């Protein structure tokens, strides 16, 4: 059997065939060698085909990746995936949106039909219908959504690797491993089944692969579409209000026509949530289930259930996945204890992740988030953008190279300030490899909304790459 470092060096996607925990047994040398070789191949393959990546490489004089320092100037600021002019959306120029996205992927988009399309939702559907893409969007608090050109095959790979993490990262107390791809569980998610957000796409696919089909899954909104247009509108309204320009927004008639639908759903949300939880208890009470929800929603459910004397409502072999912290909600110190008392089980996997990543970082019992070997993390100096030494324990700006995508460039600089360790010494949990400590903050929050990402390469290289990208869009 091929050893893991050689496998990762040749094809990072082959990680889906291995025990997830193997990735945290690699020593520093074998991990770095495998990742650097995989990064070298990814760059060599994609630089000639991804216009802004090739331009950034040319501006920085980089023709080959032979060391980590070569990669840092080539990491895209996360804003590159929302670098399109907002006027394209306001004017319904989704042909130009398609050209813009096509410059960031090797996927053929020539079959995408945009005539008559005037909403983001319909454009995303057209991309899916006319190409191999299953595009994913972020939540767009500024009004501009980042659009990731993920393929259908990559979406499937992400869900399968996540199942391996659930199976291998923290086995059950008796040492047993539950492979959800084989041994299915009912899936419960107080969210949307349809849509192009990372959660909606992931949960819909998990219903097929983890639950064995949609009939064995329960969603808060099984038929409604989680609207990218609504997210964009909400962000644009917030931004316009902050500038005192709320009355000047240009909105497509199709979106105005749907506003009553959005308003009615929001007004009924509390009632819908109560009905959803009642259905979950009636249909799956006492059974082992797979549950995905963020902590504030879980606590609201548990608090109400405990008031009614409900405890241990699901089977002890159930699995919870969560992430995202408290979402700004103030929760009591014992909120997790109350949640697990209500649920009846304690097996939970928390993750640090972002829409741009195909593989997230699970949290260990010591509170740290561990990157699997298919993700290469960097720490950058927040002021200069230069790479900080890959040793010891350091605080800086998080940057990442996702080695899994083979049709778009997985290198990006995030907006997160983090403390990282594990490059040269294992975590207290015994796992090897770089990990994040739990104190994670957004630079935009620390700087009153201002977060200028500085580039470690030629200062104008990124701007020229974006200008080049937009020129190709016109």
RABELJO-V72538 format. One record per residue. PSI is psi in radians with two decimals (NA if undefined). Layout:
# RABELJO-V72538
PSI + PSI
This chain:
# RABELJO-V72538
2.35 + 2.39 + 2.70 + -0.79 + -0.76 + -0.69 + -0.82 + -0.68 + -0.65 + -0.71 + 1.65 + -0.50 + -0.34 + -0.13 + -0.42 + -0.32 + -0.04 + 2.89 + 2.18 + -0.62 + -0.35 + -0.59 + -0.35 + 0.18 + -0.12 + 2.43 + 2.98 + -0.78 + -0.85 + -0.59 + -0.85 + -0.74 + -0.76 + -0.78 + -0.71 + -0.68 + -0.73 + -0.71 + -0.70 + -0.78 + -0.70 + -0.79 + -0.79 + -0.63 + -0.71 + -0.52 + -0.71 + -0.21 + -0.30 + 1.88 + -0.91 + -0.55 + -0.79 + -0.68 + -0.75 + -0.69 + -0.76 + -0.74 + -0.53 + 0.05 + 0.53 + 2.06 + -0.29 + 2.55 + 2.00 + -0.14 + 2.84 + -0.60 + -0.45 + -0.51 + -0.62 + -0.74 + -0.18 + 0.04 + 2.18 + 2.37 + 2.51 + -0.32 + -0.19 + -0.52 + 0.13 + 0.61 + 0.04 + 2.60 + 2.38 + -0.40 + -0.48 + -0.71 + -0.77 + -0.56 + 0.04 + 0.50 + 1.20 + -0.20 + -0.69 + -0.62 + -0.68 + -0.74 + -0.72 + -0.88 + -0.61 + -0.40 + -0.13 + 0.09 + 2.70 + -0.08 + 2.36 + 2.07 + 0.25 + -0.37 + 0.05 + 2.16 + 2.11 + 0.01 + 2.27 + -0.04 + 2.30 + 0.25 + 2.71 + -0.72 + -0.82 + -0.60 + -0.76 + -0.68 + -0.67 + -0.67 + -0.73 + -0.65 + -0.54 + 0.13 + -3.07 + 0.09 + 2.57 + 1.29 + 2.58 + 2.39 + 2.74 + -2.99 + -0.17 + 1.01 + -0.38 + -0.14 + -0.33 + 2.08 + 2.39 + 2.41 + 2.03 + 2.22 + 1.00 + 2.51 + 2.90 + -0.70 + -0.65 + -0.64 + -0.79 + -0.74 + -0.74 + -0.79 + -0.65 + -0.71 + -0.64 + -0.67 + -0.68 + -0.65 + -0.80 + -0.68 + -0.72 + -0.46 + -0.81 + 1.51 + 2.81 + 2.86 + -0.56 + 0.12 + -0.06 + 2.66 + 2.24 + 2.03 + 1.81 + -0.34 + -0.31 + -0.82 + 1.52 + 2.71 + 2.61 + 2.43 + 2.31 + 2.17 + 2.01 + 1.08 + -2.96 + 2.54 + -0.56 + 2.57 + 3.07 + 0.23 + 2.81 + -0.65 + -0.83 + -0.81 + -0.79 + -0.79 + -0.64 + -0.73 + -0.62 + -0.58 + -0.65 + -0.82 + -0.59 + -0.65 + -0.19 + 0.15 + 2.81 + -0.45 + -0.30 + 0.39 + 2.60 + 2.13 + 2.62 + -0.79 + 1.54 + -0.38 + -0.37 + 2.64 + 2.23 + 1.87 + 2.15 + -0.58 + -0.70 + -0.74 + -0.79 + -0.76 + -0.79 + -0.75 + -0.70 + -0.63 + -0.75 + -0.77 + -0.72 + -0.70 + -0.68 + -0.52 + -0.05 + 0.49 + 0.50 + -0.48 + 0.08 + 0.13 + 2.44 + 2.06 + 2.42 + 2.56 + -0.61 + -0.58 + -0.69 + -0.67 + -0.42 + -0.05 + -0.57 + -0.65 + -0.79 + -0.79 + -0.72 + -0.71 + -0.71 + -0.69 + -0.54 + 0.08 + -0.79 + -0.76 + -0.74 + -0.68 + -0.74 + -0.77 + -0.68 + -0.83 + -0.64 + -0.73 + -0.72 + -0.77 + -0.68 + -0.73 + -0.64 + 0.07 + 2.33 + -0.19 + 2.73 + 2.33 + 2.86 + 2.10 + 2.28 + 2.20 + 2.69 + 2.76 + -0.74 + -0.71 + -0.73 + -0.71 + -0.72 + -0.76 + -0.83 + -0.73 + -0.78 + -0.69 + -0.74 + -0.58 + -0.53 + 0.12 + 0.29 + 2.20 + 2.63 + 0.87 + -0.33 + 2.96 + 2.70 + -0.27 + 0.25 + 2.85 + 2.31 + 2.35 + 2.46 + 3.11 + 3.11 + 0.07 + -2.65 + 0.04 + 0.62 + -0.05 + 2.54 + 1.98 + 2.63 + 2.75 + -0.54 + 0.47 + -0.65 + -0.69 + -0.76 + -0.71 + -0.84 + -0.52 + -0.72 + -0.81 + -0.65 + 0.19 + 2.88 + 0.04 + 1.99 + 2.39 + 2.12 + 2.60 + 2.57 + 2.24 + 3.12 + 2.77 + -0.61 + -0.27 + 2.42 + -0.44 + 2.16 + 3.02 + 1.94 + 2.71 + 2.35 + 3.12 + -0.26 + 0.15 + 0.05 + 2.65 + 2.14 + 2.18 + 2.28 + 2.85 + -0.10 + 0.04 + 2.22 + 1.94 + 2.57 + 2.70 + 2.28 + 2.57 + 2.19 + -0.45 + -0.80 + -0.41 + 0.00 + 2.63 + 2.29 + 2.71 + 2.48 + 1.12 + 2.89 + -2.68 + 2.10 + 2.73 + 2.37 + -2.82 + 2.31 + 2.29 + 2.70 + 2.56 + 1.91 + 2.04 + -0.14 + -0.80 + 2.32 + 0.03 + -0.07 + 2.85 + 2.16 + 0.21 + 2.23 + 2.71 + 2.19 + 3.11 + 0.31 + 2.36 + 2.18 + 2.84 + 2.21 + 2.54 + -3.07 + -0.05 + -0.68 + 0.13 + 2.44 + 2.79 + 2.82 + -0.35 + -0.16 + -0.16 + 2.46 + 2.78 + 2.81 + 2.49 + 2.77 + 2.40 + 2.78 + -0.24 + 1.59 + 2.30 + 2.73 + 2.33 + -0.55 + -0.57 + -0.61 + -0.39 + 0.48 + 0.77 + -0.20 + 2.10 + 1.52 + 2.12 + 2.06 + 2.49 + 2.45 + -0.29 + -2.66 + 2.21 + -0.57 + -0.02 + -0.77 + -0.78 + -0.70 + -0.66 + -0.72 + -0.73 + -0.73 + -0.72 + -0.76 + -0.57 + -0.69 + -0.28 + -0.46 + NA
